[in-house]
């Protein structure tokens, strides 16, 4: 059973996440030949101030993304 964990900065809509889940599931199935019902996707949202990039918080480096 493939399990895919995706870490993101918060801010994506439920519709964007659903589209990503569908696309990632298809990619996993196409690449390893498993059925879609065996693929699990875990999405974890993070606030940018809880994510560090090159020694500083991501909200300082990427305030608009």
N, C-alpha and C positions, 0 to 999 in steps of 0.2 A: 504494500500500500504506500504510494508516494505521498509524502507530506511536504508541502511547499510553504515556507514562512517568508512573508514579505513585510519588511519594516518601511514605514513611510512617515514623512512629516504629515501632521494632521491637515485636513482641509479638503480632502476629496469627497465628493458626494457619494451617496449610496449607489447611484446609477453608474458612476465611474468605477467604483469598486466591483460592481456586478459585471461590468464589461471586462475588467481585468481578470476576474475569476474565470470567466468563460474562456478568454484568450489563453490564459496560463494553463487551464485544464486541457484545452485542445493541444497546446504545444507539448505538454507532458505526454499525453496519449499518443500523439504523432511520433514523438521521438523514442519512446520506449515500448510502444505497443500495448498499453494497458487500457482497460475500460474506464470511461469517465467516472463511474461510481466508485472506483478505487482511489481517486485523487482527492486529497484534502488540502484546502488552502487556508492558511491562518494569516490574517492581516493584523498588524499591530501599528496603531497610530502613535506618534510621539509629538509632543510640543517641541518647536524648534529650540527653545531655551534648554531642553533636556538632551540635546544632540550636539556634540562637539565636532568641529571641523578645523583641523590645522591649529589647534590651541585656543580656539574661541567658540562661543556658542553660535550655533547655526543662525539664530535670529539676528545676530550682529553681522554675519557675513552675507546672508541671503534674506534680507528683510521682506522682499516682495515675492519670493517663490514659496 
